[in-house]
Amino acid sequence: MLRGRQTWVFPNRPTIISTATVGGPFEAEGPLAEDFDLLHGDLWLGQDSYEKAEKKMLEVACEMAVQKAGLQKQDIQFFLSGDLMNQIISSSFTARTLAVPYLGLYGACSSSMESLTLGSLIVDSGSGNYVLCGTSSHNAAAEKQYRYPTEYGSQKPPTAQWTVTGAGVALLGSKGEGPKVTSATIGRVVDMGVTDPFNMGSAMAPAAVDTITAHFRDLRISPRDYDLIATGDLGRVGHRIAVDLLKKHGLEIPEDRFTDCGILIYNQDQPVVLAGGSGCGCSATVAYGHILNRMKKGELKKVLIVATGALLSPLSYQQKESIPCIAHAVSIEYDH
């Protein structure tokens, strides 16, 4: 059901019946390590390329989510997923392994909530009973594609962020116990002319603010209706910008209710993470691991996850294009 200009309300409240999160060595050293289902001690995961390692993470996360729900792969009607690799190969090759109907998505780091939004629409409309929504990223694979291979040892500015090595999956069902997806706001592409790929937080913050303000406008609610609002991966730089921009829009979110997945996933003193985490696996692992675990413990009842994405490519950067960005917001509620 459309509410306002760009928000869907889900009257049948699709249920997140299970989730699974997989991480790498840097995530294992972070403050959210206990919220992962599985952590790996090296970036290779026993594979012969970083791209194959990312695919393996996503495959394992999908299998774990299905097993947790007590289902079989053949019970899944649709698999929705996206990632950062060229032609979303991590998701597509995982779909090959799963052998279930597949819709590949690309929203860069916003893909986690893009897939959850569309999956919820499918379940809410009765077009599917079980929908698997996932995404992944791998630090070394992303560095190789978008910047420089890690072997170069290139120096980065303090505004740069560390791509999360992780995969996060949520299994939606039309019935069952668990958190409910109640609404979603589809973001617009916002481009403020930022061209620096080492300053993604600044590029994505305006898109996050645009979607957050649209969410409250469309639903006619306020930030205080949520126990927590978490952006995807703005990091420390982008988060500060988002706070300032929201104030200019007349939205002052209490500090204890507004955070960022890229800030939460790493310790500030962890080497090389710089401004915080990023990547498709950032919001997916933090939301489906840490935040939903807090909801299940009764610490949070209603949260808004606003996954942000920078829609650039190596080609667009080489052609000196600016960085168009987007953010999708999903509201999740859990009444014990």
Buried (B, 14 or more C-beta within 10 A) or exposed (E): EEBBEBBBBBEBBBBBBBBBBBBBEBBBBBEBBEBBBBBBEEBBBEBEEBBBBBBBBBBBBBBBBBBBBEBEBEBBBBBBBBBBBEEBBBBBBBBEBBEBEBBBBBBBBBBBBBBBBBBBBBBBEEEBBBBBBBBBBBBBBBBBBBBEEBEEEEEBEEBBBBBBBBBBBBBBBBEBEBBBBBBBBBBBEBBBEBEBBEBBBBBBBBBBBBBBBBBBBBBEBEBEEBBBBBBBBBBBBBBBBBBEBBEEEEBEBEEEBBBBBBBBBBEEEBEEBBBBBBBBBBBBBBBBBBBBBBBEEEEBBBBBBBBBBBBBBEEBBEEEEBBBBBBBBBBBBBEE
